[in-house]
Amino acid sequence: MKLNISKTKVISFTRKTNLLIYDYKLFQTSIARTDSVKDLGVFIDAKLYFHDQVNYIFSQCAKLLGLVRNITYNFSSLDHMFRLYSTLVRSKLEYASVVWNSITSTDANKLERIQQRFAALCFKRFFPKVHYNYSLALEELKLHTLCTRRHRLDALFLIQVYFGSKFCPSVLEIVGLRVPARYIRDFALFNVCSLFKNCPSARCAAAANVVCRDVDVFGARNVLRKQNFKYSITLSIFIVCM
């Protein structure tokens, strides 16, 4: 296979200030070095802060939200607006979030502003006499914060790996199951070795442990619920109900 030099880049993943730079060559031609690369729709930067990814998502979703606002000007149904938002905007806000959910709180708040604008738009059109408050809007529109949804998607990913519906053997090598010697009412089901406590798998394990406090994910085939819980789980499907 012949590689295209113009499409080949070198990137070093590190947070060290003193980076050792080496001039890599291909067919006697130096390969260009970059600080950020796009792979399968996700921008990955050298320090794994994912600032470029957040900026890209925010820019794209702000435009799409403007489109939704314009084409729904004469809409009389909140349900139709919500479907457009979920399909066009929120799907982009959550695309491959398991990869980049280690973002800073500043970037998380930046993404949350997209949903805040949508909630404000809905309140202005359908609840004009109600004073707008984002927390109240989430309750009235039956939405959850984007941060909460991303954590649930982290849990979903890990549980799907254990169910076998997603293939990721590296996660199974890092995340193990804890089996207590005696019955304990509250314990963490998934355990991560201390060597990998800062890796994405540990984040997914922490999110899944929150789910397992309320739902027996390895229980009977019927759907298992607890009062006021927003998850439905079967042996093969884990659905986040909104």
CORJOMO-V142820 format. One record per pair of residues at least 24 apart in sequence whose ideal C-beta (glycine too) atoms are under 6 Angstrom apart, sorted by the first residue. I is the first residue (numbers start at 0). J is the second residue. Records with the same first field share a line. If there is no record, write none. Layout:
# CORJOMO-V142820
I=J / J
This chain:
# CORJOMO-V142820
4=28
8=33 / 36
10=36 / 45
12=45
14=46
41=95 / 98
49=99 / 102
52=99
53=102 / 106
57=109
59=91
60=88 / 91 / 92 / 113
63=87 / 88
64=88 / 116
68=120
77=125
84=117
92=145
96=149 / 152
97=153 / 156
100=149
107=146
110=145
111=145
114=145
150=206
151=239
153=202 / 203 / 206
154=206 / 207 / 210
155=237
156=203
157=203 / 207
158=207 / 216 / 237
170=200
173=200
174=200 / 204
